[in-house]
Amino acid sequence: MNGKDPVELSVFKLPVGYQVKHPTKSVPKRRRQTGPFIRGPIPLAWLDPVLAMPGRTPLAVALALCYQFGLERSTRVRLTRKLRDRFSIESRSAGRALSLMESAGLVTVTRKPGRCLVVEILRWPAIR
């Protein structure tokens, strides 16, 4: 090619429908969580005393509190009837479980007649 000869460009033409593949890292697409879930991580140092308590209700109450914590992003949560129903917790059983959790130093409970219980979760890592 001395500058006078025409360059044949058709040799560089790609076939119709050809797609150029760029080298990329194949990162699997994350699926979005659907439906209700308990936001983690749940600190085992907080959960261990609950697991040592008798019966299933303290664990159910602890999980309900963790669920509500994940929704509200606050360590001060309300234990409503709707929340108790979701976790199949009877009202009196919830009160007994919260008393056990209070004596273990995991929560403080504010009780007002005719109102739902307001629970402050203690010894929980800082909210990010």
Buried (B, 14 or more C-beta within 10 A) or exposed (E): EEEEEEEEEEEEEEEEEEEEEEEEEEEEEEEEEEEEEBEEEBEEEBBEBBEEBEEEBBBBBBBBBBBBBBEEEEBEBBBBEEBBEBBEBEEEBBBBBBEBBBEBEBBBBEEEEEEBBBBEBBEBEEEE
